């Protein structure tokens, strides 16, 4: 009997050299998928995943297709290993593409080719050093948004860019405005404000040049209605149809990621467990903080899939 679960797919920050290799060694379909993804992306993904170097894997235009490839591979291995009923899915930023591939809305090769360009557009949207992001720990979205408004002026601005979980929010914008916001956030009760090592200020209006370029690619992308509910980053609601997916993938470039709300809405579908599909444990932590009584697994290796199977058996 299939186990009812919700799927979570991580975004940038989950990557590491060697990710996904163990799954390709055990599952022939994963190894075959990696070869197809390499051809679709035009990048030496196999070498990047096996050997790095880490500096290359950190480059957004390489990282996005590499991470998406591994997440799709993890989904293929999971689907082959255990019978699941998918109640809902969500991906954090880039991970939304993996969720839509799993739901049959996007062809995997087309998605990998597109996110390579997406990464390049986002990298080039803001000159290096102009933008910044910071994680805010111990403060919820409302007070953070108020501090961002106070720290912004006519020339430089900062916005709330990720509402990840209770007490875990991210801000994004001009570096000067992020620096002005930091003491305000501390005074408002934040335990820590941590500058993030990112190449651009994601999920804020400064990414509009990237959205303008991505719009042309999305207009030509074949998209189908999702086979199960996939929650849109920027609305925390399930996509209605293919046209809604096209609009949501464009909007998420410049709008905040509402992941806390998405987790709460997904829990209303009554899954027995949530499964983070892909490397890292960031979303596992967010889910446990947001829905403390939810059973959560992370699967990116054969051993983790085996352990999950035993846990939900």
Phi and psi in degrees as a GROMACS rama.xvg file:
@    title "Ramachandran Plot"
@    xaxis  label "Phi"
@    yaxis  label "Psi"
@TYPE xy
-69.5696  141.182  UNK-2
-92.5134  132.006  UNK-3
-81.6369  120.129  UNK-4
-137.383  164.423  UNK-5
-114.765  142.776  UNK-6
-105.715  139.728  UNK-7
-125.086  131.255  UNK-8
-119.99  123.588  UNK-9
-75.8259  166.082  UNK-10
-110.942  -163.952  UNK-11
-57.5982  143.653  UNK-12
111.132  -17.431  UNK-13
-88.8952  -5.71313  UNK-14
-76.8421  154.287  UNK-15
-160.933  149.58  UNK-16
-61.5358  133.366  UNK-17
97.1354  -7.8755  UNK-18
-62.2812  138.186  UNK-19
80.5935  -6.44241  UNK-20
-69.6029  -39.7184  UNK-21
-64.2955  -36.0781  UNK-22
-66.7209  -38.9318  UNK-23
-66.7939  -30.8191  UNK-24
-71.2105  -32.2575  UNK-25
-89.7308  -34.4967  UNK-26
-112.807  114.901  UNK-27
-62.801  -33.9178  UNK-28
-68.5694  -29.4625  UNK-29
-70.9509  -44.6775  UNK-30
-59.8685  -41.9067  UNK-31
-64.7489  -38.3529  UNK-32
-64.1934  -40.7468  UNK-33
-59.3763  -39.1034  UNK-34
-65.9168  -41.1893  UNK-35
-65.9642  -39.4057  UNK-36
-65.5661  -37.5638  UNK-37
-62.5671  -42.6548  UNK-38
-66.2371  -41.6708  UNK-39
-67.5735  -35.4675  UNK-40
-85.1433  -23.3414  UNK-41
72.9759  17.6434  UNK-42
-117.757  152.635  UNK-43
-78.5287  66.9669  UNK-44
-62.2326  -38.7764  UNK-45
-57.7592  -46.7028  UNK-46
-66.7874  -42.0138  UNK-47
-59.6316  -42.6233  UNK-48
-69.8812  -40.9495  UNK-49
-74.7606  -44.4366  UNK-50
-119.208  -16.5488  UNK-51
76.6037  -135.783  UNK-52
-71.5083  165.54  UNK-53
-59.1367  -33.9351  UNK-54
-61.7073  -38.4246  UNK-55
-70.2398  -40.3929  UNK-56
-67.2367  -19.7062  UNK-57
-81.4671  -17.3324  UNK-58
-70.3065  126.66  UNK-59
-56.3572  -40.3751  UNK-60
-69.2387  -23.2354  UNK-61
-90.958  -39.9564  UNK-62
-62.2592  -44.5922  UNK-63
-61.6471  -49.8335  UNK-64
-67.0627  -33.0165  UNK-65
-66.057  -46.2532  UNK-66
-67.3528  -41.5532  UNK-67
-61.7772  -41.0324  UNK-68
-58.6661  -44.7243  UNK-69
-67.0548  -39.1281  UNK-70
-67.3816  -40.4098  UNK-71
-64.6442  -39.8888  UNK-72
-61.1682  -41.7847  UNK-73
-63.5447  -38.1221  UNK-74
-65.4236  -42.2691  UNK-75
-60.9473  -42.484  UNK-76
-66.5439  -41.8446  UNK-77
-63.2529  -46.5095  UNK-78
-63.2143  -33.7822  UNK-79
-74.6812  -24.8981  UNK-80
-94.1869  -26.5785  UNK-81
-148.292  143.643  UNK-82
-83.4786  120.51  UNK-83
-127.26  146.994  UNK-84
-107.397  119.773  UNK-85
-89.7562  112.604  UNK-86
-79.1654  -35.9082  UNK-87
-170.727  165.492  UNK-88
-148.012  156.531  UNK-89
-153.882  150.465  UNK-90
-127.151  145.953  UNK-91
-88.489  109.559  UNK-92
57.7319  -113.409  UNK-93
-51.7367  -36.7121  UNK-94
-59.0325  -19.8206  UNK-95
-62.5791  -32.0122  UNK-96
-64.7629  -40.4215  UNK-97
-65.143  -40.7982  UNK-98
-60.7465  -39.6224  UNK-99
-73.1829  -31.5345  UNK-100
-64.9334  -45.3139  UNK-101
-59.8067  -33.9837  UNK-102
-85.2204  2.75979  UNK-103
78.0134  9.21598  UNK-104
-79.4513  -30.0428  UNK-105
-123.107  142.108  UNK-106
-73.4908  134.947  UNK-107
-60.6682  -43.2323  UNK-108
-63.4802  -41.7462  UNK-109
-65.0773  -37.1875  UNK-110
-65.3951  -43.379  UNK-111
-64.3224  -43.3785  UNK-112
-63.1523  -39.757  UNK-113
-68.0454  -43.1304  UNK-114
-71.8234  -20.3395  UNK-115
-62.8542  -44.8227  UNK-116
-68.7929  -39.0984  UNK-117
-55.9422  -46.641  UNK-118
-61.197  -40.9737  UNK-119
-65.5786  -43.37  UNK-120
-62.7249  -41.1466  UNK-121
-68.6855  -37.1827  UNK-122
-63.5933  -38.4343  UNK-123
-90.279  -5.8522  UNK-124
-68.1559  -33.3874  UNK-125
-131.849  129.909  UNK-126
-58.2035  143.855  UNK-127
-55.8206  134.648  UNK-128
93.4566  -17.7764  UNK-129
-78.5664  -38.6958  UNK-130
-104.623  167.884  UNK-131
-159.983  162.574  UNK-132
-136.206  153.82  UNK-133
-146.622  140.648  UNK-134
-88.2527  137.544  UNK-135
-115.445  117.436  UNK-136
-107.635  131.131  UNK-137
93.364  11.5988  UNK-138
-140.541  140.347  UNK-139
-88.9917  173.786  UNK-140
-60.413  -41.7283  UNK-141
-58.5947  -56.3603  UNK-142
-61.136  -34.3222  UNK-143
-64.6514  -45.5532  UNK-144
-60.2005  -38.3389  UNK-145
-64.6487  -41.1664  UNK-146
-65.6233  -37.3574  UNK-147
-62.8977  -43.3213  UNK-148
-62.2013  -39.2795  UNK-149
-68.1597  -33.716  UNK-150
-82.7615  -11.6586  UNK-151
-87.9819  147.653  UNK-152
-132.172  -167.542  UNK-153
-68.0022  -23.093  UNK-154
-106.703  -35.1659  UNK-155
-128.591  137.535  UNK-156
-137.237  157.25  UNK-157
-135.183  144.751  UNK-158
-132.448  156.357  UNK-159
-69.87  124.768  UNK-160
-115.032  -22.1522  UNK-161
-143.569  121.62  UNK-162
-104.415  91.6078  UNK-163
-86.6613  -43.7326  UNK-164
-165.868  170.254  UNK-165
-56.3053  124.498  UNK-166
75.9556  14.0276  UNK-167
-140.245  101.798  UNK-168
-130.295  154.825  UNK-169
-125.183  142.938  UNK-170
-116.542  155.898  UNK-171
-150.222  145.211  UNK-172
160.513  -154.869  UNK-173
-65.2947  139.899  UNK-174
-56.2541  -43.0177  UNK-175
-60.9767  -39.4689  UNK-176
-72.179  -37.8711  UNK-177
-61.5828  -40.2535  UNK-178
-67.6103  -35.8969  UNK-179
-68.2447  -33.4039  UNK-180
-71.7943  -26.9505  UNK-181
-56.8005  -51.8912  UNK-182
-67.086  -31.0622  UNK-183
-64.4659  -40.9537  UNK-184
-65.3884  -40.5601  UNK-185
-63.6081  -43.5957  UNK-186
-64.2093  -30.0418  UNK-187
-78.7081  -8.23828  UNK-188
121.058  1.52354  UNK-189
-64.1587  135.199  UNK-190
-73.8007  -37.7098  UNK-191
-148.562  147.743  UNK-192
-124.963  113.236  UNK-193
-112.957  112.815  UNK-194
-59.195  136.679  UNK-195
-99.8238  142.103  UNK-196
-85.3276  85.1994  UNK-197
-126.891  160.383  UNK-198
-92.6358  -7.15335  UNK-199
-162.041  160.458  UNK-200
-85.7775  93.1482  UNK-201
-77.0341  158.779  UNK-202
55.5899  46.2013  UNK-203
-149.416  168.751  UNK-204
-59.7017  -17.236  UNK-205
-65.3324  -15.1823  UNK-206
-86.8095  7.46508  UNK-207
-56.7024  -39.6045  UNK-208
-58.4034  -36.856  UNK-209
-67.2476  -41.198  UNK-210
-63.0282  -39.1445  UNK-211
-62.3061  -39.7382  UNK-212
-73.0656  -40.2636  UNK-213
-65.9203  -30.3423  UNK-214
-56.68  -38.6118  UNK-215
-65.719  -38.9544  UNK-216
-69.9859  -42.933  UNK-217
-63.6751  -32.5889  UNK-218
-63.3854  -26.9316  UNK-219
-98.3985  -3.99614  UNK-220
-81.5144  132.437  UNK-221
-74.8135  124.406  UNK-222
-132.395  138.684  UNK-223
-113.847  165.118  UNK-224
-64.7383  136.378  UNK-225
-63.1067  142.533  UNK-226
-77.3916  -19.425  UNK-227
-143.835  165.011  UNK-228
-62.9166  125.241  UNK-229
-117.915  123.995  UNK-230
-86.305  127.34  UNK-231
-72.7623  131.782  UNK-232
-51.499  -47.3253  UNK-233
-85.9054  -7.52273  UNK-234
-123.708  -16.2169  UNK-235
56.2304  35.7072  UNK-236
-133.905  153.383  UNK-237
-70.2148  140.669  UNK-238
-59.7932  141.556  UNK-239
-86.2726  -41.3313  UNK-240
-163.327  -175.279  UNK-241
-62.0245  -40.2699  UNK-242
-63.7038  -36.5563  UNK-243
-66.7296  -38.0195  UNK-244
-61.1156  -45.5943  UNK-245
-58.9314  -45.1013  UNK-246
-67.2218  -38.616  UNK-247
-69.2475  -38.1883  UNK-248
-66.5003  -29.3052  UNK-249
-75.9407  -45.2256  UNK-250
-63.9725  -33.7746  UNK-251
-66.2058  -17.207  UNK-252
-66.7224  -36.1921  UNK-253
-114.056  -6.87442  UNK-254
-109.808  158.818  UNK-255
-68.3037  151.935  UNK-256
-84.8095  116.414  UNK-257
-99.0895  66.3729  UNK-258
-76.807  -36.5857  UNK-259
-57.0479  -47.6188  UNK-260
-66.3406  -37.4878  UNK-261
-61.9014  -43.6442  UNK-262
-59.4869  -43.4695  UNK-263
-64.1452  -41.384  UNK-264
-68.2851  -37.8454  UNK-265
-64.3624  -36.2901  UNK-266
-62.6939  -26.5365  UNK-267
-67.129  -17.4461  UNK-268
-80.0989  0.277134  UNK-269
59.1962  49.1798  UNK-270
-71.6351  151.784  UNK-271
-72.947  -29.361  UNK-272
-154.971  160.709  UNK-273
-109.921  141.591  UNK-274
-124.927  118.869  UNK-275
-82.1479  116.342  UNK-276
-104.024  102.46  UNK-277
133.197  179.542  UNK-278
-71.5401  157.518  UNK-279
83.8102  170.296  UNK-280
-129.25  19.7154  UNK-281
-60.3109  -49.3143  UNK-282
-70.8302  -29.4373  UNK-283
-59.4902  -44.7297  UNK-284
-64.8109  -42.9446  UNK-285
-62.348  -42.0288  UNK-286
-65.2056  -41.8488  UNK-287
-67.3999  -32.3879  UNK-288
-75.778  -34.5953  UNK-289
-81.6771  -38.9191  UNK-290
-129.095  78.8055  UNK-291
-58.2291  -26.9102  UNK-292
-92.0105  4.84462  UNK-293
-85.053  136.629  UNK-294
-76.1017  126.452  UNK-295
-129.318  133.72  UNK-296
-122.832  154.829  UNK-297
-122.135  130.606  UNK-298
-130.789  115.211  UNK-299
-143.392  3.30336  UNK-300
-136.759  159.702  UNK-301
-57.9798  -37.9876  UNK-302
-64.2948  -38.5976  UNK-303
-68.769  -35.6417  UNK-304
-65.1638  -42.3192  UNK-305
-62.0308  -43.3013  UNK-306
-64.6158  -39.1685  UNK-307
-64.0339  -41.6916  UNK-308
-58.1439  -43.0757  UNK-309
-66.7  -37.0908  UNK-310
-68.8286  -33.9194  UNK-311
-102.031  1.39524  UNK-312
